[in-house]
């Protein structure tokens, strides 16, 4: 991969450090005798690198001092996909056995994203990350879209991850619409790998995109420089679709100033 110059002011002369939230690969998903691994998907790392940033994979931690140090050190954050946010964080019991929680990620990512937004640090939140953003700021989730939405479309595609399978409708005059740079077009083709989505939007966020079945696919914080959440996975689409690559370029640009 080639390095790209990052245009900006102040710290823009250097490539920004982008924290990429990681996960623990649990025993049950590992081959016999192989220890768990802490890491991040290569697509998330490569998307940040190709956009001009330096990706720093962040192992989950619930230590407040470590979280504070990360906030002091990094320039921006990519909150990545993964397992479900525990419904206890928005005052609900687990709905059914499709809800598989990730307590170590919740303990790390909820306070991290809340503090990053408070500090007005650039944040791109993808899939689970979008849900973390909503819950951290006071919202709630549809725990299982297929059973809770009336007449839902398929939100977990069988096609490869780098293929688009349904459209979302963008709200005009939003940061998301401007970043994607699609002109007067409001429909965007995306991929889809989720069974949860934001239900109650917290007051500090506004909706920016919807699927045809009404499922919320994007949010942003209009009072902040760059806080954007999307429900699809642009990291898998970025290599082949410039429009999705622009999300990561915008994150890096915002983190460079």
Backbone torsions as a table, in degrees:
resi	resn	phi	psi	omega
1	UNK	NA	141.3	-179.9
2	UNK	-94.6	145.6	176.8
3	UNK	-77.4	146.8	179.4
4	UNK	-118.6	143.0	175.5
5	UNK	-69.4	138.1	178.1
6	UNK	-104.1	119.7	-177.5
7	UNK	-90.6	131.5	179.2
8	UNK	178.6	-170.0	178.1
9	UNK	-118.4	165.9	177.5
10	UNK	64.1	-107.9	-178.4
11	UNK	-80.4	4.5	-174.9
12	UNK	-68.4	-11.6	179.6
13	UNK	-72.8	-14.4	178.6
14	UNK	-120.5	159.2	178.5
15	UNK	-72.5	129.4	-176.3
16	UNK	-74.0	152.0	176.2
17	UNK	-88.8	118.6	-178.6
18	UNK	-110.9	115.3	176.2
19	UNK	-72.8	126.1	179.6
20	UNK	-111.6	113.3	-175.2
21	UNK	-65.1	131.2	-177.7
22	UNK	-103.9	-175.9	-176.7
23	UNK	-145.2	164.5	173.5
24	UNK	-100.7	119.9	175.4
25	UNK	-75.8	112.2	-170.7
26	UNK	-76.0	165.4	-177.5
27	UNK	-55.8	-41.1	-172.2
28	UNK	-67.3	-15.3	179.1
29	UNK	-102.3	6.6	-176.9
30	UNK	-108.6	155.0	174.7
31	UNK	-65.5	153.0	-178.1
32	UNK	-56.3	132.5	176.8
33	UNK	84.9	-3.3	-179.7
34	UNK	-98.7	131.2	-178.3
35	UNK	-72.3	154.9	176.1
36	UNK	-59.1	153.9	-178.4
37	UNK	-120.4	139.0	171.5
38	UNK	-104.0	127.4	-177.6
39	UNK	-171.2	-164.2	177.5
40	UNK	-141.9	158.1	178.2
41	UNK	-65.8	140.6	-178.9
42	UNK	-61.2	-32.7	-179.0
43	UNK	-61.4	-37.5	178.1
44	UNK	-65.6	-45.3	-179.0
45	UNK	-64.2	-48.0	-177.7
46	UNK	-64.2	-36.7	-179.7
47	UNK	-63.0	-40.8	177.2
48	UNK	-66.7	-45.8	-178.3
49	UNK	-63.2	-44.0	-179.0
50	UNK	-66.2	-25.0	177.8
51	UNK	-82.9	-5.0	176.6
52	UNK	106.7	1.8	179.4
53	UNK	-96.9	168.7	171.8
54	UNK	-104.4	116.8	-177.6
55	UNK	-81.9	129.0	177.4
56	UNK	-119.0	109.5	-178.1
57	UNK	-73.8	130.3	-173.9
58	UNK	-109.4	108.2	174.4
59	UNK	-66.2	143.9	178.8
60	UNK	-61.4	138.4	175.2
61	UNK	-148.2	144.6	175.6
62	UNK	-106.6	14.6	-179.8
63	UNK	-82.0	115.7	-177.8
64	UNK	-58.1	-36.8	179.6
65	UNK	-64.9	-39.3	178.4
66	UNK	-67.2	-40.6	178.2
67	UNK	-62.7	-42.6	178.8
68	UNK	-62.1	-40.4	179.7
69	UNK	-65.1	-39.4	176.7
70	UNK	-61.4	-42.0	178.8
71	UNK	-63.3	-34.9	179.7
72	UNK	-75.6	-24.1	-171.3
73	UNK	-97.7	-38.9	-172.5
74	UNK	-88.5	163.0	-177.5
75	UNK	-102.7	-22.0	-179.0
76	UNK	-168.2	174.6	-174.2
77	UNK	-138.9	141.2	167.3
78	UNK	-114.2	113.4	175.9
79	UNK	-93.3	121.6	-165.5
80	UNK	-98.7	175.7	179.1
81	UNK	-75.5	172.8	179.4
82	UNK	155.4	-158.6	-177.1
83	UNK	-69.7	177.4	-168.9
84	UNK	-78.2	151.0	169.7
85	UNK	-74.3	135.6	179.3
86	UNK	-62.2	124.4	-179.8
87	UNK	-59.5	-18.8	177.2
88	UNK	-58.9	-26.0	-179.2
89	UNK	-72.4	-14.7	173.0
90	UNK	-124.5	26.4	168.7
91	UNK	77.1	27.1	179.6
92	UNK	-126.3	156.8	171.8
93	UNK	-86.4	159.3	177.4
94	UNK	-61.2	129.6	-174.0
95	UNK	-74.3	-49.4	-177.6
96	UNK	-157.7	-176.5	-173.1
97	UNK	-79.6	2.1	171.6
98	UNK	-76.9	-17.3	-177.9
99	UNK	-84.0	111.5	-179.5
100	UNK	-119.7	109.8	-169.9
101	UNK	-89.1	165.6	-179.9
102	UNK	-133.9	80.9	-172.4
103	UNK	-61.2	-34.8	-179.1
104	UNK	-68.7	-33.6	176.9
105	UNK	-74.0	-40.2	176.7
106	UNK	-57.3	-45.9	-176.7
107	UNK	-63.8	-25.6	179.4
108	UNK	-91.8	-52.0	-167.3
109	UNK	-77.7	-33.8	180.0
110	UNK	-62.5	-52.0	177.1
111	UNK	-68.0	-31.8	-179.1
112	UNK	-65.9	-48.2	-177.0
113	UNK	-69.9	-34.5	177.6
114	UNK	-62.7	-44.6	-179.6
115	UNK	-70.0	-38.1	178.9
116	UNK	-62.7	-41.9	177.6
117	UNK	-66.1	-42.0	178.2
118	UNK	-59.0	-36.5	-179.8
119	UNK	-82.8	-2.8	-176.4
120	UNK	61.2	40.9	175.1
121	UNK	-88.5	147.8	179.8
122	UNK	-64.2	134.2	-178.6
123	UNK	-137.5	128.1	166.3
124	UNK	-115.6	120.8	-174.1
125	UNK	-117.3	119.8	-171.2
126	UNK	-114.4	128.0	174.7
127	UNK	53.6	-107.4	175.1
128	UNK	-53.6	-38.7	179.6
129	UNK	-59.0	-38.8	177.1
130	UNK	-63.9	-39.7	178.5
131	UNK	-68.4	-40.2	175.6
132	UNK	-58.8	-44.0	179.0
133	UNK	-58.6	-47.2	-179.5
134	UNK	-62.9	-45.8	-178.2
135	UNK	-68.8	-42.5	-177.7
136	UNK	-59.7	-32.3	-176.6
137	UNK	-96.1	7.2	172.3
138	UNK	110.5	10.5	179.6
139	UNK	-94.3	-171.4	177.8
140	UNK	-138.7	172.7	-174.4
141	UNK	-124.0	152.3	158.2
142	UNK	-72.7	118.7	-176.4
143	UNK	-73.3	-30.6	-179.2
144	UNK	-150.2	92.0	-174.8
145	UNK	-52.7	-43.6	-178.0
146	UNK	-59.1	-29.6	-178.3
147	UNK	-101.9	-14.3	-174.9
148	UNK	-104.9	-25.3	177.2
149	UNK	-93.9	141.5	176.1
150	UNK	-77.4	131.8	178.7
151	UNK	52.5	53.5	-179.0
152	UNK	-74.3	150.7	172.6
153	UNK	-85.5	173.8	178.4
154	UNK	-73.5	123.4	179.1
155	UNK	-111.5	9.1	173.8
156	UNK	-132.4	97.4	-170.9
157	UNK	-75.6	153.1	173.7
158	UNK	-90.7	-17.9	178.9
159	UNK	-67.9	160.3	177.6
160	UNK	-57.2	157.7	-174.5
161	UNK	-66.0	-21.8	-179.8
162	UNK	-93.4	15.6	176.0
163	UNK	-109.0	146.1	172.9
164	UNK	-92.9	145.6	-176.3
165	UNK	-133.6	-13.6	173.9
166	UNK	-152.1	168.4	-177.9
167	UNK	-101.7	157.1	165.8
168	UNK	-124.3	151.3	178.3
169	UNK	-103.2	121.2	-177.9
170	UNK	-85.6	145.8	172.9
171	UNK	-84.9	129.8	-178.6
172	UNK	-68.3	157.9	175.9
173	UNK	63.1	26.1	172.0
174	UNK	-103.5	163.1	176.5
175	UNK	-60.7	-41.1	179.1
176	UNK	-58.7	-45.7	-179.9
177	UNK	-62.3	-40.3	179.7
178	UNK	-68.7	-42.4	-178.8
179	UNK	-63.0	-42.8	-179.2
180	UNK	-68.0	-22.2	172.4
181	UNK	56.1	52.9	-178.6
182	UNK	-105.5	13.7	177.1
183	UNK	66.3	-134.3	-179.2
184	UNK	-81.8	-5.0	-179.5
185	UNK	-69.2	135.7	179.2
186	UNK	-112.9	-11.1	179.8
187	UNK	-99.4	133.1	-179.2
188	UNK	-130.9	133.1	177.1
189	UNK	-84.7	132.1	-175.7
190	UNK	-135.5	167.6	167.7
191	UNK	-93.7	176.2	-175.9
192	UNK	-156.6	124.2	179.6
193	UNK	-146.8	69.0	-179.2
194	UNK	-154.6	154.6	173.2
195	UNK	-124.3	1.9	175.3
196	UNK	-123.8	162.0	178.3
197	UNK	-164.5	162.5	179.5
198	UNK	-65.9	130.4	176.3
199	UNK	-100.8	-61.6	176.2
200	UNK	-96.5	119.3	-179.5
201	UNK	-85.1	124.7	179.7
202	UNK	-66.7	158.1	-174.4
203	UNK	-60.1	-27.3	-177.1
204	UNK	-81.8	-6.5	179.5
205	UNK	-115.4	157.3	173.5
206	UNK	-128.9	146.2	176.5
207	UNK	-67.8	145.0	180.0
208	UNK	-130.4	-13.1	-178.5
209	UNK	-158.7	145.8	178.8
210	UNK	-134.4	145.6	169.6
211	UNK	-78.6	165.0	-179.9
212	UNK	-58.8	-25.7	179.4
213	UNK	-87.4	5.7	179.0
214	UNK	92.6	-5.0	179.1
215	UNK	-64.8	131.9	-178.4
216	UNK	-71.2	127.7	-175.6
217	UNK	-117.7	-3.5	179.5
218	UNK	-161.5	144.6	175.4
219	UNK	-142.1	161.9	173.8
220	UNK	-155.2	163.2	178.5
221	UNK	-105.6	101.7	-173.0
222	UNK	-65.9	-20.8	-179.5
223	UNK	-85.7	-3.1	-177.6
224	UNK	-109.9	162.4	-178.8
225	UNK	-63.8	-51.1	-178.8
226	UNK	-156.1	93.9	172.1
227	UNK	-131.0	104.0	-172.9
228	UNK	-129.5	131.5	173.9
229	UNK	-121.4	136.5	175.1
230	UNK	-130.8	146.1	-175.6
231	UNK	-87.2	-19.4	177.6
232	UNK	-85.3	-174.9	-176.1
233	UNK	-117.0	82.7	-178.8
234	UNK	-66.4	-19.9	-179.3
235	UNK	-63.8	-32.3	178.3
236	UNK	-79.8	-22.0	-178.5
237	UNK	-93.2	-20.5	-173.4
238	UNK	-55.3	-41.1	-179.0
239	UNK	-62.1	-29.9	-174.7
240	UNK	-109.4	-9.4	-176.0
241	UNK	-132.8	112.0	-179.0
242	UNK	-58.6	-37.0	-175.9
243	UNK	-60.8	-36.3	179.5
244	UNK	-80.7	-29.2	176.2
245	UNK	-63.9	-27.9	-178.0
246	UNK	-63.0	-27.5	177.7
247	UNK	-61.5	-42.8	-179.6
248	UNK	-74.0	-35.9	175.4
249	UNK	-63.6	-37.7	178.5
250	UNK	-67.8	-41.1	176.6
251	UNK	-59.3	-46.5	-179.5
252	UNK	-65.1	-42.4	178.9
253	UNK	-62.0	-43.9	179.5
254	UNK	-65.7	-31.0	-178.9
255	UNK	-81.8	-4.6	-176.4
256	UNK	-96.8	-1.9	-175.8
257	UNK	-112.4	NA	NA
